[in-house]
Amino acid sequence: MKNITLILTFVSSFAIGQNIKITSDFPGGNILISKMSKDSIVLNPDWHLASREWFHWFFKASNVSGKKVTFKFIQNNVFGKYGPAYSINNVDNWKWYGENRIEDNSFTYKFNEKDTIAYFSVSIPYTEKYFRKFYSQLNNSHLAPIDTLCYSKDNRAIEKILISPTINESKYKVVITTRHHASETSANYVLEGIIESILNESDLEYLRDNIEFLIVPFMDKDGVENGEQGKGRIPRDHNRDYDNISIHRSTNALRTFVPQWGGGKVAIALDIHSPFITGEGHEIIHLVGSDDFINQQNQIKFSKLLEKNSKGEMKSYHTNFLPYGESWNTAKNVTEGSPFSSWGLTLEDISLSTTLEVPYADISGVPFSIDGARVFGKAVAYSIMEYLKSIN
């Protein structure tokens, strides 16, 4: 949410001296302005805190009424298949700009006279504000109290949610995390579906009666709110911070809390991510195979359950499972440090530790949607239940 403001003056026979303003000084905001002309703006993602070029961007345009503006990016790979996500006059009403509408790494938007502000983003955003709104409307939220795992470097509370069995002593425990990489917004909408299903689905009574959940929705809370990439963070990103001494407060707190809380009952450790923005292997929901043979066999089992339980438009297909040793899933990918999924295997009596990848925009030819992600979250919850029942 770096504070960057650009004022661009439009002059026409109908309006003289009216200005369009581009800002990123809000939670999740990220943009750099290169240059401007009367009807176009050249811009780029800000990834100066990362060790590599990455693609998160999110900005607000105000004073846009009646104007036609072209937004051109210098960097490649800053759009998913359906172009930018946008919201006109209502930051919570997100749509995709449309397939095949990006030309020369740019898009043009014609605002009508009633438009006052517009938000544009590489993905459908998700910050603490969205999380709090979800919880305020969640049925039976009293069964999933929000507590604090720790405080971030910028003194933000990093939430933890504990869902405890309503009747029996917990038979198993499950850890679920998202946003180790700050820009990976899709994961939180899936997490909403998981939480809502655990608390309210009548057929998931087994989970409510027997399973305890620890859920951390923002592992890189400062990165999420500050609009940072998170991926490749200097000197170490949050998902490479699980060996030796953790340098981030959230990873250190999680590594301290879970073994004490788990008491040898943690059966599943699930970390939800998003892959690259576009391209082969990146626009499919999939699990990332483990270098531990037994764990990978259990991941295969869980992957098949996800396919079985995927009932909505966003589906997981087991054929998309990425085995260890293929594509980018090799030892070379973890030279900067150990990820959550590897650390999960160190927990006493763990059965399944895995990363689940949910794309930003294109899901096997279907546009990512908030409702679709929540429905897929339900599939994850059912798969967790069936997996745990199978290891009784």
N, C-alpha and C positions, 0 to 999 in steps of 0.2 A: 504494500500500500504506500509505496514511495510517492511523495507529493510532487506531481508533475502537472503543470497547467500550461496549456497552449491556447491563446486567443487568436482566432482567425477571423478577419473582418471580411464580410461579404457586402458587396455594393451592387444594387440593382435599381431598376426604376421603381420598384415597389417597396424596397426597404434599404435605407442607407445607414450604414454604421451598426447594423445588427451583427452580433458576434456569435460564433460557435466556439464552445470551450471544451477541451479535452482534459480529463482529469483521471488520476488513479489513486487519489487520497481517500480511499475507503477500504474496508476489509476485503482482502483478496485482490485488490487492484494492482495492475502491473502493466506499464507501457513506457517506451522511450520514443520521443519524437525526433526525427531526423531533419525534416524540412517541410515546408508547406507552400501552397500556392492558393489561388482564389477558390478553387473547388476540389482540392485534393490534399491529403496528408500522408506523408511518408513516415513510417513508424516501425518499431521492432520490439520483441520481448526483451525484458531486462533479465539477464541471467548472470550478472556480474559476481554473484556469490557462489556460483557453480563452477565446476572444473571443466564443463563441456557445454556446448551450445544446446539449449533446450527450448521449449516452445510455449510455455505458459504465458498468456497475456489476457488482460481483462481491463477494459476502460469504460469511462462514462463520457458521453457527448451531451452537452446541454446547449440551450438556445438553438435548437435545430429546426424549428418550425419552417416548413416550406422549402428547405434546402436540399440540394442533391450533392452528395459528397462521395468521393472515391478515397478509400483507405487502402494504401499500398504498403506491403511489407517488404523489407530488404531481405530478410532471412527466409530460406526455403523451409518447407515442412512446418508450417504454422497453422494449417487448416486440416481438419478431418474431412471425410468424404462429403459431408453435407455443409461445408463452409462453416462460418462462425455461428455460435449460439447468440441470440439477441433477445432483448426485452425492451419494448417501447412503452414508456410512461408507467411501467410496473415491473420492478426488478424481479418479482417472483413469477412472472408469466413468460417462460422461456420457450423459444422456438428455434429451429435450425433454418439458416438462410436458404439452403437448398442445394441439391446435387447439381454438379456441372455449371455452377454459377461463379466460380472463381476464375478470373482471367488475369494472366500476367502477375500472379501472386497478389491479387487485389480484389476487392469487392466494392460495389457502388450501391449506396442506399439513398433512395429518394424519400424524404420525410414529408408528410402531409402537414397542413396548416395547424392541425390540432396536436401535433407531436411537440413535446417540450424537452424531454430527456430521452436518451437511449443508452442502453448498456450492451456492449459487444464483448464476447469472450471466446476463447478457443474451445471451451467446454461449458457444460451447464454448471455454474458455480456452486460451491458449498463451503460455507464458513460457519462459525459458531452461531450466527444469527439463524441460519437455516436449521441447525440442530435444535436450538431452543424452541423454534416454532413447531418443529415436528413433535417435540416432547410435550408441548402445551396442548396438543390435539390428540395425544396418544391415549387410547383406552387402557386402563389398568396400569398407568405409569407408576403408581404407588408401589407396584411389585418390582420395579426396577429403579431404585433410588440412585440419584447421581451424587457421587462423592468426588474427592480430589485425589488423584494419584500423586501429584506433586505440582510445583509451580515452575513455569518456564523461566528462561533467562530474562525475558521481558516481563516477568511477574504475572503471567497469565495462568489461570487455573487450568491444568490438564485433567479433563474429566475421566473418571472411571465409573462404570456402571456395574453393579453387582445384582444379579438376578438369582435368588436363592430358592431352593425347593420349598413349596408351600406345605407339604405334608411330611415327607420322609427326610432323613439325613441324606446328604448328597452322595449318590453312588459314584458319579464321575463329575469332573469339572472340565470346563471348556474356556479357553482364552481366545478372544477375537480382537484383532487390532486393524486399524486403517490409518492412512495418511502418514506412513513413514516417509513418503515423498509428498511434499505439500501440495503439488499441483494435481494429484490424482483424485479428482473430485468424484468420479463415478462410484468409487468404493463406498462412499457414505450413503448413497441412495440405496445400494444393495444392503448395507448395514441396517438402514431403517426398516427394510422388509424383513430382515432376520429378527430384529427386536420386536416389531409389531406381531409377527407370527408366533414367536415364543410366548408372548403374553396373551394372545387372543385366539389363536387357532384351536378349535375344539379337539382336533385330531392330534394335537401336540401336547396333550395332557401329560404324557410320559416325561417330557422335558420339564414341565412345571413341577411335577411331583418328585423328580429324582436327580435333576442335573443342576449344577450351579455354574453360572456364567460370569466371567469377568470380561468386560468390553471396554476398550479404550478407543474412542472415535477419532482422536487427533494426536498422534504420536509427535508430530512436528507442529505443535500449535502455533508457535511464533511464525513459522514459515507460511502456514495457512492464512493467518490473519494479515501478515505483511505482504502477501502476494508473491512469495518467492517460489523458485522452481523446486527446491528440495532435492531433486535428483542430482547426484554428483556434488552435493554441498561440500564446500571447503571448510575444514580439512577432511571431514568424513560425513557422509550422509547418515541419516538415522537408521537406515537398513543395512549399514555396514558397521554398526556400532555395538556388536554383540560378542566380541572377544576381548581379552585383556580387560582394561578398565574403560568403561563407557565414558565418552566425553559429553554426552547429552544427558540432561537431567531426566527426561522421560524414559530413556532406555535404561539408565542406571536404576531408576525407581522401579521399573517393571521387573528387571532382573532380581531386584531385592525382594519385591513383594510376592511374586508368583510362587517361588518355592515354599515360602512360609504359608501362604494362603492355600496352596495346592495340596500339601500334605500327602504327596504321592498319589493323588487322585486325578491329576490332569491327564485326560485321555486325548484331547484334541487341542492343538495350537494352530489357529487359522489367521493368516495375514492377507488382507485383500489389497490388491494393487491395480494399476493400469499399465499396459505396455507402452510402446512407442505410439505416436499419434496416428500413423497410417502405414500401410504396406503389408506384405505377406507375413502371416503369423501374428500380426498385431491387431487385427480386427475380428478376433474370435475370443470367446470366453474359454479359458483353459487353465488347468493346473500345471505347475512347473515341477517336473520330476526331481527327486532327491538323489544325492550321491550315495545314500544309505539304501541298500537293496531292499531290506524289509519295509522301510518307510515308503519306498517307491511302490512296492506291491500294495500297500495300504492306500496310497494315493490313487492308484489305478482303480481300486475298489470304490473309493469315494467319488472319483470322476464318473464312473458308471452310474452311481446313485444320482449324481447331479443331472446326467442326461435323462434318467428315468423320471425324475421329479420336475424337470423343466416343462412347465405347462403354458407359459406365456409366449409372447412374441420374441423375447430375448432368451435364446436357448443355449445350453451347454451341450456340446457333442464330444463324446469320449475320443473320437478319432482325432480331435485337436489336442489331446494330451501331449505335452512336450517332455519326452524322456530325458533323463540326464545324459549329457554327452552329445546332444543334438543342438543345432543352431547356436544360439548364444548361451545356452544352458550348459556351461562347462566351468572348469576350475578357474579359467581366465576371468570369469565374470565376478569373482569374489576376491580378487587380489587386494582390494582396498579395505577388506574387513569382512567379518562374518555376519550373515543376515539373520533376521528373526527366525526363519524356518530352520536354520542349523542349530541355533540356540535352543529351540523348542525340543530338539532331540535329546538335549542334556537333562531334561526334566525327568524325574523319577517315574517310571512306569508309563511314559508317554506312548501312545499308540500311533498317532497321526500328527505330523507337523508339516504344514504345507502353505504355499503361496497360491492364491487364486487371482488370476488376471482378468479384469473386466475392462474392455476398451472404452475410450473416451466418447466415440461418436458412432462408428459403424459396428454393429454386432451381427456378423454373418449375413450382411445385406440388409439389416433392419436398423433404422435410426435409434440410437440410445434415447430412452425416455425415462422420466422420473417414475411414472407408473410401472413401466416395464421392468425397471431395476428393482422396484419393491416386490414385484411378483417373483422375480428371480431370487430375491432374498428369501422369499417363502420356500423356494426349492432348496436353498441352502439349509434352511432350518429343518426341513423334512429329511434331508440327506444326513444331517448331523444325528437326528433321532435314529434313523435306520442303521447308521453306522454303529452307534453306541449300543443299540440292541443286539447287533451281530457279534459284539465282543463280550457279551455277558458270560 
